[in-house]
Amino acid sequence: MSTYFETGHPKNVANLLKYIQYLQTLGASYNPANTSITLSAITTVHTTADTKQTLVKTSEDNWKNLTNLREIAFEPLNAFTVQLFSILKTTDASEQTLVDFLFLVNKMRGSDNASTKTANAKTTPTNNNTESTSQEQTKSTSQQSFDQKIEHFSKMILILSGVTSYTPNEVQFQLASLNTQLSNLTTLNTNANNAKTQLTSARIDRNTYFYAPNTGWLDLIKKSKEYIGAIFGKQSQQYKAAIAFKFVRVIAKKKAN
């Protein structure tokens, strides 16, 4: 898993503006032949960099908002599917239908052990508080993605629709309501996934513009500083002032899951 140190990017943009303000104090003395590091070019770079950084921030805020909405909607699903199982047990559903439905309930709740389809499991959902081995925990975790929860819930609805005696009076348990709930959950999940894709794309675009070798603006600023050193000398106050402006090449760091 990667983590992003987002505070470093806006700081780079802020320091770039300060650097531009410093270049302005040099006046006509700052007149590089390389058009990519002229004052006007670097000013344009700052405008573009600020726009790209703002897009990342906006995309991140949108992603957080949509993932929060998704989590709120999915949170009651585990308990709700246990209720559905209890309603199903009041019908004339076959024993195998009950077993299949309970298997999905336990999948939904993160219980993926071999006892799911045993005789005892035909009437009792697996207790999530039971200690399990590391391998079982890994399997449980693998069933917990929102995509998989939607798949499990969809299969539950399919099973219920095949039971002719499943005609609950409670609106929230009726097939029409369940299909609407599934549609809403799918939409929320899709929106959150799309927001994450947009955030990733915005970060890649920002990082390329900031940090790509030779073409990224951090490397352009290095050339600008070198030009100042060449014109005024490496021991000059102008060069020392220029290199005092710090820019950090922020990259994603890997960390253990």
C-alpha positions as CSV (number, residue, x, y, z in Angstrom):
1,M,0.0,0.0,0.0
2,S,1.2,3.5,-0.8
3,T,0.7,6.6,1.3
4,Y,1.0,10.1,0.0
5,F,2.5,13.0,1.9
6,E,0.2,15.6,0.4
7,T,1.4,18.4,2.6
8,G,4.7,18.5,0.6
9,H,3.0,19.3,-2.7
10,P,1.2,22.6,-1.7
11,K,4.4,23.6,0.1
12,N,6.3,23.3,-3.1
13,V,3.7,25.4,-4.9
14,A,3.8,28.1,-2.2
15,N,7.6,28.1,-2.3
16,L,7.5,28.5,-6.1
17,L,5.4,31.7,-5.8
18,K,8.0,33.0,-3.3
19,Y,10.8,32.1,-5.8
20,I,9.0,34.0,-8.5
21,Q,8.8,37.0,-6.3
22,Y,12.5,36.7,-5.7
23,L,13.2,36.5,-9.5
24,Q,11.2,39.8,-9.9
25,T,13.7,41.5,-7.6
26,L,16.5,40.6,-10.0
27,G,14.9,42.7,-12.7
28,A,16.5,42.7,-16.2
29,S,19.5,40.9,-14.9
30,Y,17.5,37.7,-15.0
31,N,17.3,37.1,-18.7
32,P,17.9,33.4,-19.6
33,A,18.0,32.3,-23.2
34,N,16.2,29.1,-22.2
35,T,12.6,30.2,-22.7
36,S,11.3,27.5,-20.3
37,I,12.9,29.2,-17.3
38,T,12.2,32.9,-18.1
39,L,10.2,34.8,-15.5
40,S,7.0,34.7,-17.6
41,A,7.4,30.9,-18.2
42,I,7.9,30.1,-14.5
43,T,5.0,32.3,-13.6
44,T,2.8,30.3,-16.0
45,V,4.2,27.1,-14.4
46,H,3.1,28.3,-11.0
47,T,-0.4,29.0,-12.3
48,T,-0.6,25.5,-13.8
49,A,0.9,23.8,-10.8
50,D,-1.6,25.5,-8.5
51,T,-4.5,24.4,-10.7
52,K,-3.3,20.8,-10.7
53,Q,-2.7,20.8,-6.9
54,T,-6.2,22.3,-6.4
55,L,-7.7,19.5,-8.5
56,V,-6.0,16.9,-6.4
57,K,-7.4,18.5,-3.2
58,T,-10.9,18.7,-4.7
59,S,-10.7,15.1,-6.0
60,E,-9.6,13.9,-2.6
61,D,-12.4,15.8,-0.7
62,N,-14.9,14.3,-3.2
63,W,-13.5,10.8,-2.7
64,K,-13.6,11.1,1.1
65,N,-17.2,12.3,1.0
66,L,-18.4,9.5,-1.3
67,T,-16.5,6.8,0.6
68,N,-18.1,8.1,3.8
69,L,-21.6,7.9,2.2
70,R,-20.8,4.3,1.0
71,E,-19.6,3.2,4.5
72,I,-22.7,4.6,6.1
73,A,-25.0,2.8,3.7
74,F,-23.2,-0.5,3.9
75,E,-22.7,-0.5,7.7
76,P,-26.2,-2.0,8.6
77,L,-26.0,-4.6,5.8
78,N,-24.5,-7.4,7.9
79,A,-27.2,-7.3,10.6
80,F,-29.9,-6.8,7.9
81,T,-29.0,-10.0,6.1
82,V,-29.3,-11.9,9.3
83,Q,-32.8,-10.5,9.6
84,L,-33.5,-11.7,6.1
85,F,-32.3,-15.2,7.0
86,S,-34.7,-15.2,9.9
87,I,-37.6,-14.2,7.7
88,L,-36.6,-16.9,5.2
89,K,-36.7,-19.5,7.9
90,T,-40.4,-18.7,8.5
91,T,-41.2,-19.8,4.9
92,D,-41.4,-23.2,3.3
93,A,-37.9,-22.8,1.8
94,S,-36.0,-26.1,1.4
95,E,-33.2,-27.1,3.7
96,Q,-30.7,-26.6,0.9
97,T,-32.0,-23.1,0.2
98,L,-31.5,-22.2,3.9
99,V,-28.0,-23.6,3.8
100,D,-27.1,-21.6,0.6
101,F,-28.5,-18.4,2.0
102,L,-26.7,-18.8,5.3
103,F,-23.5,-19.4,3.4
104,L,-23.9,-16.0,1.9
105,V,-24.8,-14.4,5.2
106,N,-21.6,-15.6,6.7
107,K,-19.7,-14.5,3.6
108,M,-21.2,-11.1,4.0
109,R,-20.2,-11.0,7.7
110,G,-16.7,-12.1,7.0
111,S,-17.1,-15.7,8.3
112,D,-15.6,-18.0,5.7
113,N,-14.9,-21.3,7.5
114,A,-15.7,-24.8,6.6
115,S,-18.4,-25.2,9.2
116,T,-20.7,-22.9,7.2
117,K,-22.4,-25.7,5.5
118,T,-22.5,-28.2,8.4
119,A,-25.8,-29.3,9.9
120,N,-25.4,-26.9,12.8
121,A,-24.9,-24.0,10.5
122,K,-28.3,-24.5,8.9
123,T,-30.0,-22.5,11.5
124,T,-27.3,-20.4,13.2
125,P,-25.2,-17.6,11.7
126,T,-21.5,-17.9,12.5
127,N,-20.4,-15.9,15.5
128,N,-17.9,-13.2,14.3
129,N,-16.4,-13.0,17.8
130,T,-15.0,-16.5,17.7
131,E,-11.2,-16.6,17.5
132,S,-9.9,-17.9,14.2
133,T,-6.5,-18.8,12.7
134,S,-4.5,-16.3,10.8
135,Q,-5.4,-18.0,7.6
136,E,-9.2,-17.8,8.4
137,Q,-8.8,-14.1,9.2
138,T,-7.2,-13.6,5.8
139,K,-10.0,-15.4,4.0
140,S,-12.6,-13.4,6.0
141,T,-10.9,-10.1,5.0
142,S,-10.9,-11.2,1.4
143,Q,-14.7,-11.3,1.5
144,Q,-15.1,-7.8,2.9
145,S,-14.8,-5.6,-0.1
146,F,-17.8,-3.6,-1.1
147,D,-17.8,-5.2,-4.5
148,Q,-18.1,-8.6,-2.9
149,K,-20.8,-7.5,-0.5
150,I,-22.9,-6.3,-3.4
151,E,-22.3,-9.7,-5.1
152,H,-23.4,-11.6,-1.9
153,F,-26.5,-9.4,-1.5
154,S,-27.4,-9.8,-5.1
155,K,-27.3,-13.6,-4.7
156,M,-29.4,-13.4,-1.6
157,I,-32.1,-11.5,-3.5
158,L,-31.9,-14.1,-6.2
159,I,-32.5,-16.9,-3.7
160,L,-35.4,-15.1,-2.1
161,S,-37.0,-14.4,-5.4
162,G,-37.1,-18.2,-6.0
163,V,-39.0,-18.9,-2.9
164,T,-42.7,-18.6,-3.7
165,S,-43.7,-18.4,-0.1
166,Y,-41.3,-15.5,0.6
167,T,-44.0,-12.7,0.8
168,P,-43.1,-10.7,3.9
169,N,-45.6,-7.9,5.0
170,E,-42.7,-5.7,6.2
171,V,-41.8,-3.3,3.3
172,Q,-38.1,-3.3,4.0
173,F,-37.9,-7.1,3.5
174,Q,-40.0,-7.2,0.3
175,L,-38.2,-8.0,-3.0
176,A,-39.0,-4.7,-4.6
177,S,-37.4,-2.9,-1.6
178,L,-34.4,-5.2,-1.6
179,N,-33.8,-4.6,-5.3
180,T,-34.0,-0.8,-4.7
181,Q,-31.5,-1.2,-1.9
182,L,-29.2,-3.2,-4.1
183,S,-29.4,-0.5,-6.8
184,N,-28.6,2.2,-4.3
185,L,-25.7,0.4,-2.8
186,T,-24.3,-0.3,-6.3
187,T,-24.6,3.3,-7.2
188,L,-22.8,4.5,-4.0
189,N,-20.1,1.9,-4.6
190,T,-19.6,2.9,-8.2
191,N,-19.5,6.6,-7.3
192,A,-16.8,6.0,-4.6
193,N,-14.8,3.8,-7.0
194,N,-15.0,6.4,-9.8
195,A,-13.9,9.1,-7.3
196,K,-10.9,7.1,-6.3
197,T,-10.0,6.7,-10.0
198,Q,-10.3,10.4,-10.6
199,L,-8.1,11.1,-7.5
200,T,-5.5,8.7,-8.7
201,S,-5.5,10.3,-12.2
202,A,-5.2,13.8,-10.7
203,R,-2.3,12.7,-8.5
204,I,-0.5,11.1,-11.5
205,D,-1.0,14.2,-13.6
206,R,0.2,16.5,-10.8
207,N,3.2,14.4,-9.9
208,T,4.2,14.2,-13.6
209,Y,4.0,17.9,-14.0
210,F,5.9,18.5,-10.8
211,Y,8.5,15.8,-10.7
212,A,9.1,14.2,-14.1
213,P,12.9,14.1,-14.9
214,N,14.0,17.1,-17.1
215,T,10.4,18.2,-17.9
216,G,9.0,18.5,-14.4
217,W,9.0,22.0,-13.0
218,L,11.3,21.1,-10.1
219,D,14.0,20.4,-12.6
220,L,13.3,23.6,-14.4
221,I,13.8,25.5,-11.1
222,K,17.2,23.8,-10.8
223,K,18.1,25.2,-14.2
224,S,16.9,28.6,-13.2
225,K,19.1,28.5,-10.1
226,E,22.1,27.3,-12.2
227,Y,21.5,30.3,-14.5
228,I,21.6,32.7,-11.5
229,G,24.8,31.0,-10.3
230,A,26.3,31.4,-13.8
231,I,25.4,35.1,-14.1
232,F,26.1,36.3,-10.6
233,G,28.6,33.6,-9.4
234,K,28.2,30.7,-7.0
235,Q,29.5,32.8,-4.1
236,S,27.1,35.7,-4.8
237,Q,24.3,36.7,-2.5
238,Q,21.9,36.4,-5.4
239,Y,22.8,32.7,-5.9
240,K,22.8,32.0,-2.2
241,A,19.4,33.6,-1.9
242,A,18.1,31.5,-4.9
243,I,19.2,28.2,-3.5
244,A,17.7,29.0,-0.1
245,F,14.3,28.3,-1.7
246,K,13.7,24.6,-1.0
247,F,11.7,22.3,-3.2
248,V,11.1,18.6,-2.3
249,R,10.6,15.8,-4.7
250,V,7.6,14.2,-3.0
251,I,7.0,10.6,-3.9
252,A,4.7,7.8,-2.7
253,K,6.2,5.7,0.0
254,K,5.5,2.0,0.5
255,K,4.3,0.7,3.8
256,A,3.3,-2.7,5.1
257,N,-0.3,-3.6,5.0
